[in-house]
């Protein structure tokens, strides 16, 4: 489950947070993630999409900023997203 994945993540306050904003933005570093380049990335597009698989979840990030944000989806949400892409609904 995604909550279990995030519970094991290493959290830190984003550099975009400050005392005026209550330091309200935290970022998780996904320890032990094994990132791979998506088969849909290519040299013309900068091979910019990477993914990491976890039990019941997938994380997606921009390979040009590996220390930047990653989106984490539960498996069922990712499957629905991919199905919508394939059918042209998005």
Secondary structure as GFF3:
##gff-version 3
##sequence-region A 1 90
A	DSSP	alpha_helix	2	7	.	.	.	ID=ss1
A	DSSP	beta_strand	10	13	.	.	.	ID=ss2
A	DSSP	three_ten_helix	19	21	.	.	.	ID=ss3
A	DSSP	beta_strand	26	29	.	.	.	ID=ss4
A	DSSP	beta_strand	36	37	.	.	.	ID=ss5
A	DSSP	three_ten_helix	43	45	.	.	.	ID=ss6
A	DSSP	beta_strand	49	54	.	.	.	ID=ss7
A	DSSP	beta_strand	57	62	.	.	.	ID=ss8
A	DSSP	three_ten_helix	63	65	.	.	.	ID=ss9
A	DSSP	beta_strand	70	74	.	.	.	ID=ss10
A	DSSP	alpha_helix	75	87	.	.	.	ID=ss11
###
